[in-house]
Amino acid sequence: MKKVASTRDRIVEEARRLFNAQGYGQVTTAALAAHLGMAEGNLWYHFKTRAALLDALGERFAEAIEARLTLRPGADPVASYGALLRALMAEFRTFRFLYRDQRGYGEGAALIRANAPQWLERTFDQIEEHLAALVDAGLLDWPRERLRDLAINATIILRYGLEHFLELGEPGGEGSGTVQRTLKRHLTLFEHRLAPQAAAAIHAAIERIEADSELAA
């Protein structure tokens, strides 16, 4: 039997969708209440402030990141890297506004502020480990002592890619293709040093992920 979402969960989910579509700074509590078909006072009953709502979204964001950080290279390092990119694309799309509207929500959720530095460090570690697996398989020609720099640069592009497009004045909402373009852009750092078949396979993985209806949100 399908579990019915609580009012609180419904508010959090619809807020996430509106923030992704319109931008965090553009969605007022009145607009959110109207979208939900409830009185603004009822919304306030569950979340006294927008900051409290952002904290609830921060909890979901933390869960997604912790799940993604468990992904490690497997026997096929190219397929493993494709799986990592799939998880990242889901993360970027589900929490698009957190990656795109950083100036709009100020200090951000307390949980995000507290954990952002260690999430970044662990993401450096994760990407470095996947790149090392490609090196060990003879698919990436890159000095082992420079893999950390490559992982950091790749993370910077991935982490701030959506905000970069926003600063350029380009559309960054659903259907804009900016998530896929961000993933492809990080590949420009090292695809020239990938074995041709590996580069083609990773690009194909990104194309398949883009076409996956489960990630269309």
DRENDO-1510 file (C-alpha; in Angstrom, 1 decimal, always signed):
<recs>
REC; n; res; u; v; w
REC; 1; MET; +0.0; +0.0; +0.0 .
REC; 2; LYS; +1.4; +3.4; -1.0 .
REC; 3; LYS; +2.3; +5.6; +1.9 .
REC; 4; VAL; +0.4; +8.9; +1.8 .
REC; 5; ALA; +2.8; +11.9; +2.2 .
REC; 6; SER; +2.3; +14.0; +5.3 .
REC; 7; THR; +1.4; +17.7; +4.9 .
REC; 8; ARG; +4.9; +18.6; +6.0 .
REC; 9; ASP; +6.5; +16.3; +3.5 .
REC; 10; ARG; +4.2; +17.7; +0.7 .
REC; 11; ILE; +5.2; +21.2; +1.6 .
REC; 12; VAL; +8.9; +20.4; +1.5 .
REC; 13; GLU; +8.6; +18.5; -1.9 .
REC; 14; GLU; +6.5; +21.2; -3.5 .
REC; 15; ALA; +8.8; +24.0; -2.2 .
REC; 16; ARG; +11.7; +22.1; -3.7 .
REC; 17; ARG; +10.0; +22.0; -7.1 .
REC; 18; LEU; +9.0; +25.6; -7.0 .
REC; 19; PHE; +12.5; +26.7; -5.9 .
REC; 20; ASN; +14.0; +24.7; -8.7 .
REC; 21; ALA; +11.6; +26.1; -11.3 .
REC; 22; GLN; +11.5; +29.7; -10.2 .
REC; 23; GLY; +14.4; +30.3; -8.0 .
REC; 24; TYR; +14.6; +30.4; -4.2 .
REC; 25; GLY; +14.4; +34.2; -4.0 .
REC; 26; GLN; +11.3; +34.4; -6.3 .
REC; 27; VAL; +9.1; +32.1; -4.3 .
REC; 28; THR; +7.3; +33.8; -1.4 .
REC; 29; THR; +5.4; +31.9; +1.4 .
REC; 30; ALA; +2.2; +33.3; +0.0 .
REC; 31; ALA; +3.0; +31.9; -3.5 .
REC; 32; LEU; +4.0; +28.6; -2.0 .
REC; 33; ALA; +0.8; +28.4; +0.0 .
REC; 34; ALA; -1.3; +29.3; -3.0 .
REC; 35; HIS; +0.5; +26.6; -5.0 .
REC; 36; LEU; -0.3; +24.1; -2.3 .
REC; 37; GLY; -3.9; +25.2; -2.1 .
REC; 38; MET; -3.7; +26.1; +1.6 .
REC; 39; ALA; -3.9; +29.2; +3.7 .
REC; 40; GLU; -0.6; +30.9; +4.4 .
REC; 41; GLY; -1.3; +30.4; +8.1 .
REC; 42; ASN; -1.4; +26.7; +7.7 .
REC; 43; LEU; +2.0; +26.8; +6.0 .
REC; 44; TRP; +3.3; +28.8; +8.9 .
REC; 45; TYR; +2.0; +26.2; +11.3 .
REC; 46; HIS; +4.4; +23.7; +9.8 .
REC; 47; PHE; +7.3; +26.0; +9.0 .
REC; 48; LYS; +7.5; +29.3; +10.9 .
REC; 49; THR; +10.1; +30.8; +8.5 .
REC; 50; ARG; +11.5; +30.1; +5.1 .
REC; 51; ALA; +14.8; +29.4; +6.8 .
REC; 52; ALA; +13.1; +26.5; +8.6 .
REC; 53; LEU; +11.8; +25.2; +5.3 .
REC; 54; LEU; +15.3; +25.5; +3.9 .
REC; 55; ASP; +16.7; +23.5; +6.8 .
REC; 56; ALA; +14.2; +20.7; +6.0 .
REC; 57; LEU; +15.4; +20.7; +2.4 .
REC; 58; GLY; +19.0; +20.7; +3.7 .
REC; 59; GLU; +18.3; +17.4; +5.5 .
REC; 60; ARG; +17.2; +15.8; +2.3 .
REC; 61; PHE; +20.2; +17.3; +0.5 .
REC; 62; ALA; +22.5; +15.7; +3.1 .
REC; 63; GLU; +20.9; +12.3; +2.6 .
REC; 64; ALA; +21.4; +12.5; -1.1 .
REC; 65; ILE; +25.1; +13.5; -0.8 .
REC; 66; GLU; +25.8; +10.8; +1.7 .
REC; 67; ALA; +24.3; +8.2; -0.6 .
REC; 68; ARG; +26.3; +9.5; -3.5 .
REC; 69; LEU; +29.5; +9.5; -1.5 .
REC; 70; THR; +29.3; +5.7; -1.0 .
REC; 71; LEU; +29.9; +5.0; -4.8 .
REC; 72; ARG; +33.3; +3.5; -5.3 .
REC; 73; PRO; +35.0; +2.2; -8.5 .
REC; 74; GLY; +34.1; -1.3; -9.5 .
REC; 75; ALA; +35.6; -3.9; -11.9 .
REC; 76; ASP; +34.7; -1.7; -14.8 .
REC; 77; PRO; +36.0; +1.8; -14.0 .
REC; 78; VAL; +34.3; +3.5; -17.0 .
REC; 79; ALA; +30.9; +2.1; -16.0 .
REC; 80; SER; +31.6; +3.1; -12.4 .
REC; 81; TYR; +32.4; +6.6; -13.4 .
REC; 82; GLY; +29.2; +6.7; -15.5 .
REC; 83; ALA; +27.3; +5.6; -12.3 .
REC; 84; LEU; +28.9; +8.4; -10.4 .
REC; 85; LEU; +27.9; +11.0; -13.0 .
REC; 86; ARG; +24.3; +9.6; -13.0 .
REC; 87; ALA; +24.2; +10.1; -9.2 .
REC; 88; LEU; +25.6; +13.6; -9.6 .
REC; 89; MET; +23.1; +14.5; -12.3 .
REC; 90; ALA; +20.2; +13.3; -10.0 .
REC; 91; GLU; +21.7; +15.4; -7.2 .
REC; 92; PHE; +22.0; +18.5; -9.3 .
REC; 93; ARG; +18.5; +18.2; -10.8 .
REC; 94; THR; +16.7; +17.3; -7.5 .
REC; 95; PHE; +18.4; +20.1; -5.7 .
REC; 96; ARG; +18.9; +22.5; -8.6 .
REC; 97; PHE; +18.3; +25.6; -6.7 .
REC; 98; LEU; +20.9; +24.8; -4.0 .
REC; 99; TYR; +23.5; +24.6; -6.8 .
REC; 100; ARG; +22.2; +27.5; -8.8 .
REC; 101; ASP; +20.7; +30.1; -6.5 .
REC; 102; GLN; +23.5; +30.4; -3.9 .
REC; 103; ARG; +23.3; +34.2; -3.7 .
REC; 104; GLY; +19.5; +34.0; -3.3 .
REC; 105; TYR; +19.4; +32.1; -0.1 .
REC; 106; GLY; +22.1; +33.9; +1.8 .
REC; 107; GLU; +23.7; +31.8; +4.6 .
REC; 108; GLY; +21.8; +28.7; +3.6 .
REC; 109; ALA; +20.6; +25.8; +5.7 .
REC; 110; ALA; +22.5; +25.2; +9.0 .
REC; 111; LEU; +23.1; +21.6; +8.1 .
REC; 112; ILE; +24.6; +22.6; +4.8 .
REC; 113; ARG; +26.8; +25.3; +6.3 .
REC; 114; ALA; +28.1; +22.8; +8.9 .
REC; 115; ASN; +28.9; +20.0; +6.4 .
REC; 116; ALA; +29.8; +21.7; +3.1 .
REC; 117; PRO; +33.6; +21.7; +3.8 .
REC; 118; GLN; +33.8; +18.0; +4.5 .
REC; 119; TRP; +31.4; +17.1; +1.7 .
REC; 120; LEU; +33.7; +18.9; -0.7 .
REC; 121; GLU; +36.8; +17.2; +0.7 .
REC; 122; ARG; +35.1; +13.8; +0.4 .
REC; 123; THR; +34.0; +14.6; -3.1 .
REC; 124; PHE; +37.6; +15.4; -4.0 .
REC; 125; ASP; +38.5; +12.0; -2.5 .
REC; 126; GLN; +35.7; +10.2; -4.4 .
REC; 127; ILE; +36.5; +11.7; -7.8 .
REC; 128; GLU; +40.2; +11.1; -7.3 .
REC; 129; GLU; +39.6; +7.5; -6.5 .
REC; 130; HIS; +37.5; +7.0; -9.7 .
REC; 131; LEU; +40.2; +8.8; -11.8 .
REC; 132; ALA; +42.9; +6.6; -10.2 .
REC; 133; ALA; +40.9; +3.5; -11.2 .
REC; 134; LEU; +40.9; +4.8; -14.8 .
REC; 135; VAL; +44.7; +5.4; -14.6 .
REC; 136; ASP; +45.2; +1.9; -13.2 .
REC; 137; ALA; +43.2; +0.4; -16.0 .
REC; 138; GLY; +45.3; +2.1; -18.6 .
REC; 139; LEU; +42.4; +4.3; -19.7 .
REC; 140; LEU; +43.6; +7.6; -18.5 .
REC; 141; ASP; +47.1; +9.0; -19.1 .
REC; 142; TRP; +47.6; +11.2; -16.1 .
REC; 143; PRO; +50.4; +11.5; -13.5 .
REC; 144; ARG; +49.3; +9.9; -10.2 .
REC; 145; GLU; +50.8; +12.8; -8.2 .
REC; 146; ARG; +48.5; +15.3; -10.1 .
REC; 147; LEU; +45.3; +13.4; -9.7 .
REC; 148; ARG; +44.3; +15.4; -6.7 .
REC; 149; ASP; +44.5; +18.7; -8.6 .
REC; 150; LEU; +42.4; +17.2; -11.4 .
REC; 151; ALA; +39.8; +15.9; -8.9 .
REC; 152; ILE; +39.6; +19.4; -7.3 .
REC; 153; ASN; +39.3; +21.2; -10.6 .
REC; 154; ALA; +36.6; +18.7; -11.8 .
REC; 155; THR; +34.7; +19.2; -8.5 .
REC; 156; ILE; +34.8; +23.0; -8.9 .
REC; 157; ILE; +33.3; +22.8; -12.3 .
REC; 158; LEU; +30.6; +20.3; -11.2 .
REC; 159; ARG; +29.8; +22.2; -7.9 .
REC; 160; TYR; +29.5; +25.7; -9.4 .
REC; 161; GLY; +28.5; +24.9; -13.0 .
REC; 162; LEU; +24.9; +25.8; -12.6 .
REC; 163; GLU; +25.6; +29.1; -10.9 .
REC; 164; HIS; +28.1; +29.9; -13.6 .
REC; 165; PHE; +25.4; +29.6; -16.3 .
REC; 166; LEU; +23.1; +31.8; -14.1 .
REC; 167; GLU; +25.8; +34.5; -13.9 .
REC; 168; LEU; +26.1; +34.4; -17.7 .
REC; 169; GLY; +22.3; +35.1; -17.9 .
REC; 170; GLU; +21.6; +31.7; -19.5 .
REC; 171; PRO; +18.4; +29.8; -18.5 .
REC; 172; GLY; +19.1; +27.4; -15.7 .
REC; 173; GLY; +15.7; +25.8; -15.0 .
REC; 174; GLU; +14.3; +22.5; -15.9 .
REC; 175; GLY; +14.7; +21.6; -19.6 .
REC; 176; SER; +17.6; +24.1; -20.1 .
REC; 177; GLY; +20.2; +21.4; -20.5 .
REC; 178; THR; +22.6; +23.1; -18.0 .
REC; 179; VAL; +23.0; +20.0; -15.9 .
REC; 180; GLN; +24.1; +17.9; -18.9 .
REC; 181; ARG; +26.4; +20.7; -20.1 .
REC; 182; THR; +28.0; +21.0; -16.7 .
REC; 183; LEU; +28.8; +17.3; -16.7 .
REC; 184; LYS; +30.2; +17.5; -20.2 .
REC; 185; ARG; +32.3; +20.6; -19.3 .
REC; 186; HIS; +34.1; +18.8; -16.5 .
REC; 187; LEU; +35.2; +16.2; -19.0 .
REC; 188; THR; +37.1; +18.8; -21.1 .
REC; 189; LEU; +39.7; +18.8; -18.3 .
REC; 190; PHE; +40.9; +15.3; -19.1 .
REC; 191; GLU; +39.1; +13.7; -22.0 .
REC; 192; HIS; +42.1; +14.4; -24.3 .
REC; 193; ARG; +44.1; +12.1; -22.0 .
REC; 194; LEU; +41.4; +9.3; -22.0 .
REC; 195; ALA; +41.6; +6.3; -24.2 .
REC; 196; PRO; +39.2; +7.1; -27.1 .
REC; 197; GLN; +36.9; +4.2; -26.2 .
REC; 198; ALA; +36.7; +5.4; -22.6 .
REC; 199; ALA; +36.0; +9.0; -23.6 .
REC; 200; ALA; +33.3; +7.8; -26.0 .
REC; 201; ALA; +31.7; +5.6; -23.4 .
REC; 202; ILE; +31.6; +8.3; -20.8 .
REC; 203; HIS; +30.0; +10.8; -23.2 .
REC; 204; ALA; +27.5; +8.1; -24.2 .
REC; 205; ALA; +26.7; +7.5; -20.5 .
REC; 206; ILE; +25.9; +11.2; -20.1 .
REC; 207; GLU; +23.6; +11.1; -23.1 .
REC; 208; ARG; +21.8; +8.1; -21.7 .
REC; 209; ILE; +21.4; +9.8; -18.4 .
REC; 210; GLU; +20.0; +12.8; -20.0 .
REC; 211; ALA; +17.4; +10.7; -21.8 .
REC; 212; ASP; +16.4; +8.9; -18.6 .
REC; 213; SER; +12.8; +9.9; -17.7 .
REC; 214; GLU; +13.6; +9.1; -14.0 .
REC; 215; LEU; +16.0; +12.1; -14.0 .
REC; 216; ALA; +13.8; +14.4; -16.0 .
REC; 217; ALA; +12.6; +16.4; -12.9 .
</recs>
